[in-house]
Amino acid sequence: MRLRIQVFGELIEHLKSPAGDGMFLELPEGTDIKTMLERLGLPSGHVGVVLLNGKFSNRDVILNHDDQVQIIPQLEGG
């Protein structure tokens, strides 16, 4: 299946391949968000929010062909 992925902030530096404004990723059917994050090489402790087709999503959700995923880093403050 093919997904459109957008990665924001410091997470871009962790990607195994350049993302630019967005990228497409091919994954096997039945892949969940957690596995997708691992495949991208993103450290789980740095990922804050994952939006799936514009809605907040848990990491155990199974992805579908043509899904759009936005990955936002963990926010830190003080």
C-alpha positions in Angstrom: 0.0 0.0 0.0 1.1 3.6 -0.6 0.9 6.3 2.1 1.6 10.0 1.9 3.8 11.0 4.9 4.6 14.5 6.2 7.1 14.8 9.0 7.6 18.1 11.0 10.2 19.8 13.1 13.3 18.0 14.5 11.9 14.6 13.4 13.0 15.4 9.8 16.6 14.9 10.9 15.9 11.3 12.0 14.4 10.2 8.7 16.3 7.4 6.8 15.5 9.2 3.5 14.8 12.9 2.8 11.2 14.1 3.2 11.1 17.6 1.8 7.5 18.8 1.8 6.3 15.2 2.1 7.0 11.8 0.8 5.3 8.6 -0.3 6.0 5.3 1.5 5.2 1.8 0.3 4.4 -0.7 3.1 2.7 -4.1 3.2 -1.1 -4.3 3.8 -1.9 -4.6 7.5 1.0 -2.4 8.7 0.2 -0.3 11.9 1.4 3.2 12.7 4.0 1.9 15.2 5.6 -0.2 12.5 5.5 2.6 10.0 7.4 4.9 12.5 10.0 2.2 13.0 10.4 1.8 9.3 11.0 5.5 8.9 13.6 5.4 11.6 11.8 7.8 14.0 12.6 7.4 17.7 9.3 6.7 19.4 10.1 9.0 22.4 10.5 11.9 20.0 7.1 11.5 18.2 4.4 13.5 19.9 1.3 13.3 17.7 0.3 11.3 14.7 -2.5 12.5 12.6 -4.1 10.0 10.2 -6.2 11.6 7.5 -6.4 14.8 9.7 -7.5 13.1 12.9 -5.5 12.1 16.0 -4.6 8.5 15.9 -3.2 5.7 18.2 -0.1 3.9 17.2 -1.9 0.5 17.0 -4.2 1.6 14.2 -3.8 -0.3 10.9 -3.1 1.9 7.9 -4.8 1.7 4.5 -3.8 2.5 1.0 -3.7 6.2 0.2 -3.8 7.2 3.9 -2.2 10.6 4.7 -0.1 10.7 7.9 1.3 13.7 9.6 4.0 13.1 12.3 4.6 15.9 14.8 7.5 15.9 17.3 7.0 15.7 21.1 6.7 19.3 22.4 9.0 20.3 25.3 8.7 23.3 27.4 9.6 24.8 30.7 
